Amino acid sequence: MLKDYSAPITKVYADCTEVLLQNIARHFNVNALGNTPTFEWEAMKLAELGQLTRENAAIIAQMIGDTSGMTSIALENAMLDALAKNDKALLEAVKRGLATERPVGLSRAMRDTLNYYSKQATIQTNLVNTVMLTSSQNVARKIISSVVSGQDVLKDIAQGVLNTSTGEVITGITSRQAAVRSAVKQMAQDGIIGFVDKTGRSWTPEAYVNMDIRTTSGNVAREAVFQQCDESGLDLVIVPVNASARPGCAPYQGKVLSRSNASGTTEDRSGNRIAYIPMSSTTYGKPDGLFGINCHHSPPDPFIPGLSKQHDKPQKDVAENYQQQQQQRYLERQVKSAKREAACYDAAGDKEAFTKAANRVKEKTATLKAYSQKAGLPYYSDRVQVYGYGRSTAGKVTQAVKRAS
């Protein structure tokens, strides 16, 4: 599988998102609500938005800063690793007269590819930074609005939890504290937007950065291998095999493909005849297809007639394993959501809500571990980590706030 070159950058964005949410929650501390009239409370909170925005801008600058260096290193490593795994076979092919000797290291074409994708990825991450800051401001506005503007909700109760709580405050059904608690919970569940794609889908910062860097790493690695093949005079490549390939990739695992879109047969190292098919006949080029967006496959290997061999098939049913891993990731997200909620309540000084949320964390974690054990999958503790849950974030937040003041 493709090595997760996106992990370090994704973690930076995930941690920053948690700190932003907790910082927003601090501005709605349930122990400092008081009995101020609603319109005065609204004015006070709206006046705080400028300071909150400066604090969040400082947090983003401190925790993320300039990611261009991290991005370039990740993509270069993806390219170098993809090329290195084929070096031995290509050297042998040259000795046997099966391939053309190519220059050592990265060729000019490869470096051009690396520079292009590095600049593209940096532009995208910088855009995420901007959207994060705007979204965090909108999240705070939504909390304020949920407490003071409930007339519309009384007309249409189905608009959502945040505004429903507003209606309850105005009609005396519940307290302002309960409404803020409900709003903080909704904030924790919704998170912060980091990117909105062409279809209108909203992505969290860490989800979009993970997808973008993972996909870009795959593109860089694949293009490097294709260039390696061109420089070695080779046309055929073979698709790696994953135990949990997605539906768009699974049918082509282990297949030999022609990049020039030819078809025919070739021989492996044992003299067995192997059919190869046009790359254009696969799902290659489709977003959810082979080597597409968020594909976990490593780049294809050059297939050298008379020297290469076919890949072994996975021991476990691919479709079943894919569904099991998808379910595991769903349960992991449930645990992270519960931890985020607890951390936000803690930042808001809501001890009662924090205790309840912490209990949900235990329940969700137990469910995840039980499922992982039943499905024979390893439990990844790093996948459910939430910055600020189980350890204090006060130091970094306070430092950023002082810088913004």
C-alpha positions as CSV (number, residue, x, y, z in Angstrom):
1,M,0.0,0.0,0.0
2,L,1.0,3.6,-0.5
3,K,3.0,4.8,2.4
4,D,1.1,7.5,4.3
5,Y,3.3,10.5,3.4
6,S,0.4,12.7,4.4
7,A,0.3,11.7,8.1
8,P,2.6,14.4,9.6
9,I,0.9,17.2,7.8
10,T,-2.6,15.8,8.5
11,K,-1.8,15.6,12.2
12,V,-0.8,19.2,12.3
13,Y,-4.1,20.3,10.8
14,A,-6.1,17.9,13.0
15,D,-4.4,19.3,16.2
16,C,-4.9,22.8,15.1
17,T,-8.6,22.2,14.4
18,E,-9.1,20.9,17.9
19,V,-7.3,23.9,19.5
20,L,-9.5,26.3,17.5
21,L,-12.7,24.6,18.6
22,Q,-11.5,24.6,22.2
23,N,-10.6,28.2,22.0
24,I,-14.0,29.1,20.7
25,A,-15.6,27.1,23.5
26,R,-13.5,29.1,26.1
27,H,-15.3,32.2,24.9
28,F,-18.7,30.6,25.9
29,N,-17.7,29.5,29.4
30,V,-20.9,28.3,31.1
31,N,-19.7,29.5,34.5
32,A,-19.5,33.1,33.2
33,L,-22.9,33.5,31.5
34,G,-24.6,35.5,34.3
35,N,-28.1,36.9,34.1
36,T,-27.3,39.6,31.6
37,P,-30.2,40.5,29.3
38,T,-30.1,38.6,26.0
39,F,-29.5,41.7,23.9
40,E,-26.6,42.8,26.1
41,W,-25.1,39.3,26.1
42,E,-25.3,39.3,22.3
43,A,-23.6,42.6,22.0
44,M,-20.8,41.6,24.4
45,K,-20.2,38.3,22.5
46,L,-20.2,40.0,19.1
47,A,-17.7,42.5,20.4
48,E,-15.4,39.6,21.3
49,L,-15.4,38.3,17.7
50,G,-12.5,40.5,16.7
51,Q,-10.3,39.3,19.5
52,L,-11.4,35.7,18.9
53,T,-10.4,36.0,15.3
54,R,-7.0,37.4,16.2
55,E,-6.5,34.6,18.7
56,N,-7.4,31.9,16.1
57,A,-5.2,33.5,13.5
58,A,-2.3,33.3,15.9
59,I,-3.1,29.7,16.7
60,I,-3.1,28.8,13.0
61,A,0.2,30.7,12.4
62,Q,1.8,29.0,15.4
63,M,0.6,25.5,14.9
64,I,0.7,25.3,11.1
65,G,2.9,28.1,9.8
66,D,4.4,27.5,6.4
67,T,3.8,23.9,5.3
68,S,5.5,24.2,2.0
69,G,8.7,22.6,3.4
70,M,6.8,19.6,4.9
71,T,4.8,19.2,1.7
72,S,7.9,19.2,-0.6
73,I,9.7,16.7,1.6
74,A,6.7,14.4,1.7
75,L,6.3,14.5,-2.1
76,E,10.0,14.1,-2.8
77,N,10.1,11.0,-0.4
78,A,7.1,9.6,-2.3
79,M,9.0,10.0,-5.6
80,L,12.3,8.6,-4.4
81,D,10.8,5.6,-2.7
82,A,8.7,4.8,-5.8
83,L,11.9,4.9,-8.0
84,A,14.1,3.1,-5.5
85,K,12.0,0.0,-5.3
86,N,12.5,-0.6,-9.1
87,D,16.2,0.1,-9.3
88,K,17.4,-3.5,-8.7
89,A,15.1,-5.0,-11.3
90,L,15.9,-2.3,-13.9
91,L,19.7,-2.8,-13.4
92,E,19.2,-6.5,-14.0
93,A,17.1,-5.7,-17.0
94,V,19.9,-3.5,-18.5
95,K,22.4,-6.3,-18.0
96,R,20.2,-8.7,-19.9
97,G,19.5,-6.2,-22.6
98,L,15.8,-6.0,-21.7
99,A,15.8,-2.3,-20.9
100,T,17.7,0.9,-21.7
101,E,20.1,2.3,-19.1
102,R,18.7,5.5,-17.6
103,P,20.4,8.4,-15.7
104,V,21.0,7.9,-12.0
105,G,18.7,9.8,-9.6
106,L,16.0,12.2,-10.6
107,S,15.9,13.3,-14.2
108,R,15.0,16.8,-15.3
109,A,11.4,15.6,-16.2
110,M,11.0,14.1,-12.7
111,R,12.2,17.3,-11.0
112,D,9.8,19.3,-13.1
113,T,6.9,17.0,-12.1
114,L,7.9,17.2,-8.4
115,N,8.1,21.1,-8.5
116,Y,4.7,21.3,-10.2
117,Y,2.9,19.1,-7.7
118,S,4.7,20.7,-4.7
119,K,3.5,24.2,-5.7
120,Q,0.0,22.9,-6.4
121,A,-0.2,21.2,-2.9
122,T,1.2,24.3,-1.2
123,I,-1.5,26.5,-2.8
124,Q,-4.2,24.1,-1.6
125,T,-3.0,24.0,2.0
126,N,-2.7,27.8,2.1
127,L,-6.3,28.0,0.9
128,V,-7.3,25.7,3.7
129,N,-5.6,28.0,6.3
130,T,-7.7,30.9,5.0
131,V,-11.0,28.9,5.0
132,M,-10.3,27.6,8.5
133,L,-10.0,31.1,10.0
134,T,-13.2,32.3,8.3
135,S,-15.0,29.1,9.3
136,S,-14.0,29.5,13.0
137,Q,-15.4,33.0,13.0
138,N,-18.6,31.7,11.5
139,V,-18.8,29.0,14.1
140,A,-18.7,31.5,16.9
141,R,-21.4,33.6,15.2
142,K,-23.6,30.6,14.9
143,I,-23.3,29.9,18.7
144,I,-24.3,33.5,19.4
145,S,-27.2,33.4,17.0
146,S,-28.4,30.1,18.4
147,V,-28.9,31.7,21.8
148,V,-30.5,35.0,20.9
149,S,-32.4,34.5,17.6
150,G,-35.0,31.8,18.0
151,Q,-38.1,33.3,16.4
152,D,-37.6,31.6,13.1
153,V,-37.1,28.3,14.8
154,L,-40.4,28.5,16.6
155,K,-41.9,28.7,13.1
156,D,-39.9,25.7,11.9
157,I,-38.6,23.4,14.6
158,A,-36.9,21.1,12.1
159,Q,-34.1,23.6,11.3
160,G,-31.7,21.9,13.7
161,V,-30.3,21.5,17.2
162,L,-28.6,24.9,17.5
163,N,-31.6,27.0,16.6
164,T,-34.1,24.7,18.4
165,S,-32.2,25.5,21.6
166,T,-32.6,29.1,20.8
167,G,-36.3,28.8,20.7
168,E,-36.3,27.0,24.1
169,V,-34.3,29.9,25.6
170,I,-36.7,32.5,24.4
171,T,-39.8,30.6,25.4
172,G,-38.4,29.7,28.8
173,I,-38.3,26.0,28.2
174,T,-34.7,25.8,29.2
175,S,-31.8,28.0,30.4
176,R,-29.2,29.9,28.5
177,Q,-26.7,27.6,30.0
178,A,-28.4,24.6,28.4
179,A,-28.7,26.4,25.1
180,V,-24.9,27.1,25.1
181,R,-24.2,23.5,26.1
182,S,-26.3,22.3,23.1
183,A,-24.6,24.8,20.8
184,V,-21.1,23.7,21.9
185,K,-22.1,20.1,21.3
186,Q,-23.3,20.9,17.8
187,M,-20.1,22.9,17.2
188,A,-18.0,19.9,18.2
189,Q,-20.0,17.6,16.0
190,D,-19.9,19.9,12.9
191,G,-16.2,20.9,13.4
192,I,-14.6,23.6,11.3
193,I,-14.7,23.8,7.5
194,G,-11.3,23.7,5.7
195,F,-12.4,23.4,2.1
196,V,-15.6,23.4,0.0
197,D,-15.2,21.5,-3.3
198,K,-16.9,22.0,-6.6
199,T,-19.9,19.9,-5.7
200,G,-20.5,22.0,-2.6
201,R,-19.3,19.3,-0.2
202,S,-17.6,20.7,3.0
203,W,-14.4,19.1,4.1
204,T,-12.8,19.3,7.6
205,P,-9.2,20.7,7.4
206,E,-7.5,17.4,8.3
207,A,-9.8,15.4,5.9
208,Y,-9.1,17.6,3.0
209,V,-5.3,17.9,3.6
210,N,-5.1,14.2,4.1
211,M,-6.9,13.5,0.8
212,D,-4.9,16.2,-1.1
213,I,-1.4,15.2,0.1
214,R,-2.2,11.4,-0.2
215,T,-3.5,11.8,-3.7
216,T,-0.7,14.2,-4.7
217,S,1.9,11.8,-3.3
218,G,0.3,9.0,-5.3
219,N,0.4,11.2,-8.5
220,V,4.0,12.1,-8.0
221,A,5.0,8.5,-7.4
222,R,3.0,7.2,-10.3
223,E,4.3,9.9,-12.7
224,A,7.9,9.2,-11.6
225,V,7.5,5.5,-12.3
226,F,6.0,6.2,-15.7
227,Q,8.9,8.5,-16.5
228,Q,11.3,5.8,-15.2
229,C,9.7,3.4,-17.7
230,D,10.0,5.8,-20.5
231,E,13.6,6.4,-19.8
232,S,14.1,2.6,-19.7
233,G,12.2,1.9,-22.9
234,L,9.4,0.0,-21.2
235,D,5.7,0.1,-21.8
236,L,4.1,-2.4,-19.5
237,V,3.4,-1.9,-15.8
238,I,1.8,-4.2,-13.2
239,V,-0.8,-3.1,-10.6
240,P,0.1,-3.8,-7.0
241,V,-2.3,-5.9,-4.8
242,N,-4.0,-4.7,-1.7
243,A,-6.0,-6.8,0.7
244,S,-8.6,-4.1,1.0
245,A,-8.8,-2.5,-2.4
246,R,-11.8,-0.3,-3.1
247,P,-14.4,-1.4,-5.8
248,G,-12.9,0.8,-8.5
249,C,-9.5,-0.7,-8.1
250,A,-10.1,-4.4,-7.1
251,P,-10.8,-5.8,-10.6
252,Y,-7.4,-4.7,-11.8
253,Q,-5.2,-5.9,-9.0
254,G,-2.2,-7.9,-10.3
255,K,-3.1,-7.0,-13.9
256,V,-0.4,-6.1,-16.5
257,L,-1.3,-2.9,-18.2
258,S,0.0,-1.2,-21.4
259,R,0.5,2.5,-21.0
260,S,0.4,2.8,-24.8
261,N,-3.1,1.1,-24.7
262,A,-2.0,-2.0,-26.6
263,S,-3.2,-5.5,-25.8
264,G,-1.6,-8.9,-26.2
265,T,0.5,-11.4,-24.2
266,T,3.9,-11.4,-22.6
267,E,6.1,-13.7,-20.5
268,D,7.1,-13.6,-16.8
269,R,10.4,-14.8,-15.4
270,S,9.2,-18.4,-15.4
271,G,8.1,-18.4,-19.1
272,N,4.4,-18.2,-18.3
273,R,2.2,-16.4,-20.8
274,I,0.5,-13.4,-19.3
275,A,-2.1,-11.2,-21.0
276,Y,-1.8,-7.5,-20.8
277,I,-4.6,-5.0,-21.4
278,P,-4.9,-1.3,-22.4
279,M,-4.7,1.0,-19.4
280,S,-7.6,2.9,-21.0
281,S,-9.8,-0.1,-20.5
282,T,-9.5,0.2,-16.7
283,T,-10.9,2.8,-14.3
284,Y,-7.6,4.8,-14.5
285,G,-8.3,8.5,-14.9
286,K,-11.6,8.3,-12.9
287,P,-11.7,10.1,-9.5
288,D,-12.6,6.9,-7.6
289,G,-10.7,4.6,-10.0
290,L,-7.3,3.0,-10.2
291,F,-4.7,5.4,-8.8
292,G,-7.4,8.1,-8.4
293,I,-8.3,10.4,-5.5
294,N,-7.4,8.9,-2.2
295,C,-6.4,5.6,-3.7
296,H,-4.2,3.6,-1.3
297,H,-2.4,1.6,-4.0
298,S,1.4,2.1,-4.4
299,P,2.4,3.2,-7.9
300,P,2.5,0.4,-10.5
301,D,5.8,-1.5,-11.0
302,P,7.4,-1.7,-14.4
303,F,6.7,-5.1,-15.9
304,I,9.8,-6.4,-17.6
305,P,9.1,-9.3,-20.0
306,G,11.1,-12.3,-19.1
307,L,12.2,-10.9,-15.7
308,S,9.1,-9.7,-13.7
309,K,6.6,-12.0,-12.0
310,Q,2.9,-11.6,-11.2
311,H,1.9,-10.4,-7.7
312,D,0.4,-12.8,-5.2
313,K,-3.3,-12.5,-4.5
314,P,-4.5,-11.5,-1.0
315,Q,-5.4,-14.3,1.3
316,K,-8.6,-12.6,2.5
317,D,-11.7,-11.7,0.5
318,V,-10.9,-8.2,-0.8
319,A,-14.5,-6.9,-0.8
320,E,-15.2,-8.2,2.8
321,N,-11.9,-6.8,4.1
322,Y,-12.7,-3.4,2.5
323,Q,-16.1,-3.2,4.2
324,Q,-14.6,-4.2,7.5
325,Q,-12.0,-1.5,7.3
326,Q,-14.6,1.1,6.3
327,Q,-16.7,0.1,9.4
328,Q,-13.6,0.3,11.6
329,R,-12.9,3.8,10.3
330,Y,-16.5,4.8,11.0
331,L,-16.2,3.6,14.6
332,E,-12.9,5.5,14.9
333,R,-14.6,8.7,13.8
334,Q,-17.2,8.1,16.5
335,V,-14.6,7.9,19.2
336,K,-12.9,11.1,17.9
337,S,-16.2,12.9,17.8
338,A,-16.9,12.0,21.4
339,K,-13.4,13.1,22.5
340,R,-13.8,16.4,20.7
341,E,-17.1,17.0,22.4
342,A,-15.6,16.3,25.8
343,A,-12.6,18.5,25.1
344,C,-14.8,21.4,24.1
345,Y,-17.0,21.0,27.2
346,D,-13.9,21.0,29.3
347,A,-12.7,24.2,27.6
348,A,-16.2,25.8,28.3
349,G,-16.0,24.9,32.0
350,D,-19.0,22.6,31.8
351,K,-18.0,19.9,34.2
352,E,-21.4,18.1,34.1
353,A,-21.4,17.9,30.3
354,F,-17.7,16.9,30.2
355,T,-18.3,13.9,32.5
356,K,-21.2,12.6,30.4
357,A,-19.1,13.1,27.2
358,A,-16.1,11.3,28.8
359,N,-18.4,8.4,29.6
360,R,-19.4,8.3,25.9
361,V,-15.8,8.2,25.0
362,K,-15.3,5.0,27.0
363,E,-18.4,3.4,25.5
364,K,-17.4,4.3,21.9
365,T,-13.8,3.1,22.5
366,A,-15.0,-0.2,23.9
367,T,-17.2,-0.7,20.8
368,L,-14.3,0.1,18.5
369,K,-11.9,-2.3,20.2
370,A,-14.5,-5.1,20.3
371,Y,-15.2,-4.7,16.6
372,S,-11.5,-4.6,15.7
373,Q,-10.9,-7.8,17.6
374,K,-13.9,-9.6,16.1
375,A,-12.9,-8.5,12.6
376,G,-9.2,-9.5,13.1
377,L,-8.1,-5.9,12.6
378,P,-5.4,-4.1,14.6
379,Y,-6.5,-1.3,16.9
380,Y,-4.8,1.9,16.0
381,S,-4.7,4.3,19.0
382,D,-3.1,7.1,16.9
383,R,-6.2,7.2,14.7
384,V,-8.5,8.2,17.6
385,Q,-6.2,10.8,19.3
386,V,-7.7,14.2,19.8
387,Y,-5.5,17.1,20.8
388,G,-6.6,18.4,24.2
389,Y,-8.3,15.2,25.4
390,G,-6.4,13.7,28.2
391,R,-3.8,16.5,28.3
392,S,-4.0,20.3,28.7
393,T,-3.8,22.6,25.7
394,A,-3.7,25.7,27.8
395,G,-0.1,26.5,27.2
396,K,-0.3,26.8,23.4
397,V,-3.6,28.5,23.4
398,T,-2.5,31.1,26.0
399,Q,0.7,31.8,24.2
400,A,-1.2,32.4,20.9
401,V,-3.7,34.6,22.7
402,K,-1.0,36.7,24.2
403,R,0.6,37.1,20.8
404,A,-2.7,38.3,19.3
405,S,-3.4,40.8,22.1
